[in-house]
Amino acid sequence: MAIAAAAAGLELVGSWITGSLALLGDAGHVGTDAVAIGLSLVALHVSERPHTPRMSFGYHRTEVLAALANAILLVGLAGFLLLQAYGRSLSPPPVQGGPMLVVGALGLGANVAMLLLLRDWARRNINVRGAFLHAYGDALGSLGVVGGAVLIALTGAFVLDVIIAVLIVGLIVANAARLLRDAVGIFLEASPAGVPPQEVAEAIRSVTGVEGVHDLHVWTVSSGLYALTGHIAVAHDATVARAAEIVEGVRDRIRSRFGIDHVTIQVDSFPEDLIPVSEIAGQSKG
């Protein structure tokens, strides 16, 4: 947060001094980093609260709400910058390339530092991934500012500043789209990335004693927290003890292969002359 806030303040002052819209865009992007990291921090603390009877999964999805808020913030920033870029494109004001280069280089260093701090954690948490994507987009934006400053100093083509600002808007929109996709997917209880339901069903069917799988649901509660419910068919003459062994085997298989700890399995045992097991298994494939 300190790095992001300092970099945003520096680039904001630099934009005022140099007249650069690209620096202003980068300052806004880095400024939202500080807000994003703050939201992430609050969400992480809230998500650690114990679950209650009313909140049976606890507050884990607070992290997803923070990621969604970050995405909306990015979309708002992109809209503001596009309006500014349009106004300046009609009559590009002069820009001081030298000071713009210095401030852009300092901003790039700050963004690289944030990337290094967040990189490993972002792989495991959608909330932190939001802050990481902010910093990643900022690093590319700062790189564009540095390159544009060099070109402006050499050519005096002030319109390049507007072009770079629009490119930064593109980066912001791309990051917002990725965050929205991930957050909405979790809210809609989509299957986790890398955990195809068909592979889960096949893994369950491979457990000795399982003759069919149906009504299978796999979804993401929050980053790294997955849940599964489903029905398995076993031989109609299986004892209660044998059915319990099969269920435990299914849980072990799912836990070891897909990392899903919250598994609820219901056992169905029907005489084959009433409901053939092959028909139940066929339902799962559909």
C-alpha positions in Angstrom: 0.0 0.0 0.0 2.8 2.4 0.9 4.6 1.7 -2.4 1.5 2.1 -4.5 0.4 5.3 -2.7 3.9 6.9 -3.0 4.1 6.0 -6.7 0.7 7.4 -7.4 1.5 10.6 -5.6 4.7 11.0 -7.5 3.1 10.4 -10.9 0.2 12.7 -10.1 2.7 15.5 -9.4 4.7 14.5 -12.5 1.6 14.7 -14.6 0.8 18.2 -13.4 4.4 19.3 -14.1 4.8 17.7 -17.5 1.3 17.9 -18.8 1.3 14.2 -19.5 -2.1 12.4 -19.7 -0.2 9.0 -19.8 1.3 9.8 -16.4 -2.1 10.8 -15.1 -3.5 7.5 -16.3 -0.7 5.6 -14.7 -1.1 7.6 -11.5 -4.8 6.7 -11.4 -4.0 3.0 -12.1 -1.4 2.9 -9.3 -3.7 4.8 -7.0 -6.3 2.1 -7.5 -3.6 -0.4 -6.5 -3.4 1.2 -3.1 -7.2 1.0 -2.7 -7.2 -2.6 -4.1 -4.6 -3.7 -1.7 -6.5 -2.1 1.2 -9.7 -3.8 0.2 -7.8 -7.1 -0.1 -6.4 -6.7 3.4 -9.8 -6.0 4.9 -11.3 -8.9 3.1 -8.6 -11.3 4.2 -9.2 -10.3 7.8 -13.0 -10.6 7.5 -12.7 -14.0 5.8 -10.9 -15.4 8.8 -14.0 -15.0 11.0 -15.4 -18.4 12.1 -18.5 -19.7 10.5 -21.9 -19.6 12.2 -25.1 -21.5 11.8 -26.4 -18.7 9.6 -23.2 -18.3 7.7 -22.3 -22.0 7.3 -19.4 -21.4 4.9 -18.1 -18.4 7.0 -17.1 -15.2 5.3 -14.7 -16.6 2.7 -16.6 -15.0 -0.2 -15.7 -11.5 1.2 -12.5 -11.9 -0.8 -14.6 -12.3 -4.0 -16.6 -9.2 -3.2 -13.3 -7.3 -2.8 -12.1 -8.6 -6.2 -15.4 -7.5 -7.8 -15.1 -4.1 -6.2 -11.6 -3.8 -7.7 -12.9 -4.7 -11.1 -15.6 -2.0 -10.9 -13.1 0.5 -9.8 -10.9 -0.3 -12.8 -13.8 0.1 -15.2 -14.6 3.6 -13.7 -11.0 4.7 -14.1 -10.9 3.5 -17.7 -14.0 5.5 -18.5 -12.5 8.7 -17.0 -9.3 8.3 -18.9 -11.0 7.7 -22.2 -12.9 10.9 -21.8 -9.7 12.8 -21.1 -7.9 11.2 -24.0 -10.7 12.1 -26.4 -10.6 15.8 -25.3 -6.8 15.9 -25.7 -6.8 14.1 -29.1 -8.6 17.1 -30.6 -5.8 19.4 -29.6 -2.8 17.7 -28.0 -1.1 20.0 -25.4 2.7 20.2 -25.1 4.4 17.5 -22.9 7.8 17.7 -21.3 9.5 14.5 -22.3 12.5 14.6 -20.0 10.7 14.9 -16.6 8.1 12.5 -17.9 10.9 9.9 -18.5 12.3 10.3 -15.0 8.9 10.0 -13.2 7.9 7.1 -15.5 11.1 5.2 -14.6 10.5 5.7 -10.9 6.9 4.5 -11.3 8.1 1.4 -13.2 10.5 0.5 -10.4 7.7 0.8 -7.8 5.4 -1.4 -9.9 8.1 -4.1 -10.3 8.6 -4.1 -6.5 4.9 -4.7 -6.0 4.9 -7.5 -8.5 7.7 -9.3 -6.7 5.9 -8.9 -3.4 2.6 -10.2 -4.6 3.6 -12.8 -7.2 3.6 -16.1 -5.2 0.5 -15.3 -3.2 -1.5 -14.2 -6.2 -1.4 -17.8 -7.6 -3.4 -19.0 -4.6 -5.9 -16.3 -4.0 -8.4 -14.4 -6.3 -8.4 -11.4 -4.0 -4.6 -11.0 -4.0 -4.7 -11.8 -7.7 -6.8 -8.6 -8.2 -4.0 -6.5 -6.6 -1.4 -8.4 -8.6 -3.2 -7.7 -11.9 -3.4 -4.0 -10.9 0.3 -3.9 -10.4 1.0 -6.0 -13.6 -1.1 -3.6 -15.7 0.7 -0.6 -14.0 4.1 -2.1 -14.8 3.2 -2.3 -18.5 1.7 1.1 -18.4 4.8 2.6 -16.8 6.9 0.9 -19.4 4.8 2.6 -22.1 5.2 5.9 -20.3 9.0 5.5 -20.4 9.0 4.5 -24.0 6.6 7.3 -24.9 8.7 9.9 -23.0 11.8 8.9 -25.0 9.9 9.3 -28.3 8.3 12.6 -27.3 11.7 14.0 -26.3 13.2 12.9 -29.7 10.4 13.7 -32.0 8.2 16.3 -30.2 5.1 14.4 -31.3 2.8 15.2 -28.3 0.0 13.1 -29.7 2.0 10.1 -28.6 1.1 10.9 -25.0 -2.6 10.5 -25.8 -1.9 7.2 -27.7 0.0 5.8 -24.7 -2.8 6.9 -22.4 -5.3 4.9 -24.5 -3.0 1.9 -24.4 -3.0 2.1 -20.6 -6.8 2.2 -20.7 -6.7 -1.0 -22.7 -4.6 -2.7 -20.1 -7.0 -1.5 -17.4 -10.0 -2.9 -19.2 -8.3 -6.2 -19.8 -7.4 -6.6 -16.1 -11.0 -5.6 -15.1 -12.4 -8.2 -17.5 -10.3 -11.0 -16.0 -11.3 -10.1 -12.5 -15.0 -9.9 -13.4 -14.8 -13.2 -15.2 -13.3 -14.9 -12.2 -15.5 -13.3 -9.6 -18.8 -13.8 -11.5 -17.8 -17.4 -12.1 -17.5 -18.0 -8.4 -20.8 -16.3 -7.6 -22.5 -18.4 -10.3 -20.9 -21.5 -8.6 -19.0 -22.5 -11.7 -16.7 -25.5 -11.5 -13.2 -24.5 -10.4 -10.6 -24.0 -13.2 -8.5 -27.1 -13.6 -11.2 -29.4 -12.0 -13.3 -30.6 -15.0 -16.5 -32.3 -13.6 -16.2 -35.1 -16.1 -12.7 -36.0 -14.8 -14.1 -35.8 -11.2 -16.9 -38.2 -12.2 -14.5 -40.6 -13.8 -12.3 -40.5 -10.7 -15.3 -41.4 -8.6 -16.3 -44.2 -10.9 -12.8 -45.7 -10.7 -13.2 -46.3 -6.9 -13.9 -50.0 -6.3 -17.6 -50.5 -5.4 -18.9 -47.5 -7.3 -21.2 -48.5 -10.1 -22.5 -45.1 -11.2 -22.4 -41.3 -10.4 -25.2 -38.8 -10.8 -26.3 -35.4 -9.5 -22.7 -34.3 -9.3 -21.9 -30.7 -8.4 -18.5 -29.1 -8.0 -18.1 -25.4 -7.2 -15.8 -22.8 -5.7 -16.7 -21.3 -2.4 -13.7 -19.0 -2.4 -10.1 -19.1 -3.6 -8.7 -22.6 -2.9 -11.9 -23.7 -1.1 -13.9 -26.1 -3.2 -17.0 -28.2 -2.4 -18.5 -31.3 -4.0 -21.8 -33.0 -3.6 -23.1 -36.0 -5.5 -24.8 -39.4 -5.5 -23.1 -42.7 -6.1 -24.7 -46.0 -7.0 -23.5 -49.2 -5.3 -24.6 -52.8 -5.5 -28.0 -53.3 -4.0 -26.7 -55.9 -1.6 -24.0 -53.7 -0.2 -24.0 -53.5 3.6 -24.0 -50.1 5.4 -20.4 -50.8 6.5 -19.4 -51.5 2.9 -21.2 -48.4 1.7 -19.3 -46.3 4.3 -16.0 -47.7 3.1 -16.8 -46.8 -0.5 -17.8 -43.3 0.4 -14.5 -42.9 2.3 -12.6 -44.2 -0.7 -14.3 -41.6 -2.9 -13.5 -38.8 -0.5 -9.8 -39.9 -0.3 -9.6 -40.1 -4.1 -11.2 -36.6 -4.6 -9.1 -35.0 -1.9 -5.8 -36.4 -3.2 -6.4 -35.8 -6.9 -8.3 -32.5 -6.9 -7.7 -31.0 -3.5 -11.4 -30.9 -2.6 -11.9 -31.4 1.1 -15.6 -30.5 1.5 -17.2 -33.6 0.0 -20.7 -34.8 0.6 -21.7 -38.1 -1.0 -25.1 -39.8 -0.8 -25.3 -43.5 -1.5 -28.1 -44.9 -3.7 -28.7 -48.7 -3.7 -31.5 -50.0 -5.9 -32.4 -53.5 -7.0 -31.3 -53.8 -10.6 -34.7 -54.9 -11.7 -36.2 -51.6 -10.6 -33.6 -49.1 -11.8 -30.6 -50.5 -13.7 -27.3 -49.2 -12.5 -26.3 -48.6 -16.1 -29.1 -46.2 -16.5 -28.0 -44.2 -13.4 -24.5 -44.1 -14.7 -25.8 -42.9 -18.1 -27.5 -40.0 -16.4 -24.1 -38.8 -15.0 -22.6 -38.7 -18.5 -25.4 -36.5 -19.8 
